[in-house]
């Protein structure tokens, strides 16, 4: 199945990652070849990827908000479960796996993927049949971060059990009074972070499979954050706690 990745940063990261076969790149007529646009052209030339100049209107018919560039490629290459486990076991740093329980909004998924890539998560698990997958819109909203991540589709409850067998504590993000406040437990070891969907939060079976339920302390007037923001805060907090010595002021 062929699809179009659009936008300058997503196309650039697509080429850098080299995980997909790029059939051709479409460039808008009159687009200025400078900055990252120029880098894309140079990279495509090195990789011998055909480039075609098209009227901007023609590109807009394929994808809105394309920034004058599209790359035709195959569908997203989801990772095998074993690839994620191998990365956890061979990593020098404590494992972080992000499990997303039926995220529906491509923008939210893209934001979470971008944060996940920034903190170096070892893998991401999406539900096998529900929620949004890695579509071109998600690639765009993640600024191409999705191209560098190991993302797999599996039953979440079964995935949680497997991660627990490999020594990961599973932490579900849920804003309830019964949940432990972030910072009140030790998250320095390997963990799996479960973020619920925008409307329903964590499903019961997934919630019951978690070792801990954690909430973000808040002192403002709003009672909660959306899934992407809350999940991003959680990822950064745990990553920094795992690597606390790296962020300590030098003496």
HELIX and SHEET records of a PDB file:
HELIX    1   1 UNK A    8  UNK A   17  1                                  10    
HELIX    2   2 UNK A   36  UNK A   46  1                                  11    
HELIX    3   3 UNK A   56  UNK A   62  1                                   7    
HELIX    4   4 UNK A   81  UNK A   90  1                                  10    
HELIX    5   5 UNK A  106  UNK A  118  1                                  13    
HELIX    6   6 UNK A  136  UNK A  141  1                                   6    
HELIX    7   7 UNK A  145  UNK A  148  5                                   4    
HELIX    8   8 UNK A  156  UNK A  165  1                                  10    
HELIX    9   9 UNK A  204  UNK A  209  1                                   6    
HELIX   10  10 UNK A  227  UNK A  242  1                                  16    
HELIX   11  11 UNK A  244  UNK A  247  1                                   4    
SHEET    1   A 4 UNK A   2  UNK A   6  0                                        
SHEET    2   A 4 UNK A  69  UNK A  74 -1                                        
SHEET    3   A 4 UNK A  22  UNK A  28 -1                                        
SHEET    4   A 4 UNK A  50  UNK A  54  1                                        
SHEET    1   B 7 UNK A 151  UNK A 154  0                                        
SHEET    2   B 7 UNK A 123  UNK A 127  1                                        
SHEET    3   B 7 UNK A  96  UNK A 101  1                                        
SHEET    4   B 7 UNK A 191  UNK A 196  1                                        
SHEET    5   B 7 UNK A 169  UNK A 173  1                                        
SHEET    6   B 7 UNK A 212  UNK A 215  1                                        
SHEET    7   B 7 UNK A 180  UNK A 181  1                                        
END                                                                             
